[in-house]
């Protein structure tokens, strides 16, 4: 104990102790941040596959909330085009701006037209 006490009293020991304290506070803050982010209500991405016919290719329906379950078309709430779930042209639309439809006719009745990229 006496050697430790002498080491901490000199300049090198004080510097080392300061570095250790800074590292421990940083790690503690990082872990507290991780714990607090786990408490949000985001449940992750759910992937569902629609019923497949014999020669029908499977295209997954990717959903993040209960409003889009079973829906295979979506549109931006700020745009005029609608897209199929498998269409890459609609990937840039944020989830919170998406409106989901079960059929293309439903999307057209809402005033949207099919994107030419999805044909």
C-alpha positions as CSV (number, residue, x, y, z in Angstrom):
1,X,0.0,0.0,0.0
2,X,2.9,2.3,0.8
3,X,4.3,1.9,-2.7
4,X,1.0,2.7,-4.3
5,X,0.5,5.8,-2.1
6,X,4.0,7.0,-3.1
7,X,3.3,6.4,-6.8
8,X,0.0,8.3,-6.7
9,X,1.7,11.2,-5.0
10,X,4.3,11.9,-7.7
11,X,3.5,13.6,-11.0
12,X,3.4,10.4,-13.1
13,X,1.0,8.8,-10.8
14,X,-1.4,11.7,-10.9
15,X,-1.4,11.7,-14.7
16,X,-2.1,8.0,-14.8
17,X,-4.9,8.4,-12.3
18,X,-6.4,11.2,-14.3
19,X,-6.3,9.1,-17.5
20,X,-7.9,6.1,-15.8
21,X,-10.7,8.3,-14.4
22,X,-11.4,9.9,-17.9
23,X,-11.5,6.4,-19.5
24,X,-13.9,5.0,-16.8
25,X,-16.2,8.0,-17.1
26,X,-16.3,7.8,-20.9
27,X,-17.1,4.0,-20.8
28,X,-19.8,4.6,-18.1
29,X,-21.4,7.3,-20.2
30,X,-21.3,5.2,-23.3
31,X,-23.0,2.2,-21.6
32,X,-25.7,4.5,-20.1
33,X,-26.4,5.8,-23.5
34,X,-26.8,2.3,-24.9
35,X,-29.1,1.3,-22.1
36,X,-31.3,4.3,-22.6
37,X,-31.7,3.6,-26.3
38,X,-32.9,0.1,-25.6
39,X,-36.0,1.5,-23.9
40,X,-37.6,2.9,-27.0
41,X,-40.6,1.1,-28.6
42,X,-39.0,0.3,-31.9
43,X,-39.6,-3.4,-32.4
44,X,-37.4,-3.9,-35.5
45,X,-38.2,-5.0,-39.1
46,X,-40.6,-7.8,-39.8
47,X,-40.4,-9.7,-43.1
48,X,-43.4,-11.6,-44.3
49,X,-43.8,-13.7,-47.4
50,X,-47.2,-13.7,-49.1
51,X,-48.8,-17.0,-50.1
52,X,-47.0,-18.3,-53.2
53,X,-48.6,-19.9,-56.3
54,X,-46.8,-22.8,-58.0
55,X,-44.9,-20.6,-60.5
56,X,-45.0,-17.3,-58.6
57,X,-41.8,-15.8,-57.3
58,X,-41.7,-14.9,-53.7
59,X,-41.3,-11.2,-53.0
60,X,-41.0,-10.3,-49.3
61,X,-43.3,-7.7,-47.7
62,X,-41.1,-5.7,-45.3
63,X,-43.0,-4.0,-42.6
64,X,-42.2,-1.9,-39.6
65,X,-45.6,-1.3,-38.1
66,X,-49.0,-2.9,-37.9
67,X,-50.5,-0.5,-40.5
68,X,-48.5,-2.1,-43.4
69,X,-49.0,-5.8,-42.6
70,X,-50.2,-7.6,-45.8
71,X,-49.9,-4.5,-48.0
72,X,-47.9,-4.8,-51.2
73,X,-48.0,-1.2,-52.5
74,X,-46.9,2.0,-50.9
75,X,-46.6,5.7,-51.8
76,X,-45.1,8.8,-50.3
77,X,-47.5,11.0,-48.4
78,X,-45.7,13.9,-50.2
79,X,-45.6,12.5,-53.7
80,X,-47.9,11.4,-56.5
81,X,-46.5,7.9,-57.4
82,X,-47.0,4.6,-55.8
83,X,-44.6,1.6,-55.8
84,X,-44.6,-2.1,-55.2
85,X,-42.8,-3.3,-52.1
86,X,-40.1,-5.0,-54.3
87,X,-39.5,-1.9,-56.4
88,X,-36.1,-0.4,-55.8
89,X,-37.3,3.1,-56.8
90,X,-39.2,3.6,-53.6
91,X,-36.5,2.7,-51.2
92,X,-35.5,6.3,-50.6
93,X,-38.9,7.1,-49.1
94,X,-38.7,7.4,-45.4
95,X,-40.9,4.9,-43.4
96,X,-42.7,7.7,-41.6
97,X,-43.8,9.2,-45.0
98,X,-45.1,6.0,-46.4
99,X,-48.7,5.2,-47.0
100,X,-49.5,1.5,-47.6
101,X,-52.2,0.0,-50.0
102,X,-53.4,-3.5,-50.4
103,X,-54.1,-3.2,-54.2
104,X,-53.0,-1.0,-57.0
105,X,-56.6,0.1,-57.5
106,X,-56.8,1.3,-54.0
107,X,-53.6,3.4,-54.6
108,X,-55.1,4.8,-57.8
109,X,-58.4,5.7,-56.1
110,X,-56.3,7.7,-53.6
111,X,-54.9,9.7,-56.5
112,X,-51.6,8.0,-57.0
113,X,-50.2,6.6,-60.3
114,X,-47.8,3.7,-60.7
115,X,-44.1,4.7,-60.9
116,X,-42.6,4.0,-64.4
117,X,-39.6,2.5,-62.6
118,X,-41.8,-0.4,-61.2
119,X,-43.2,-1.6,-64.5
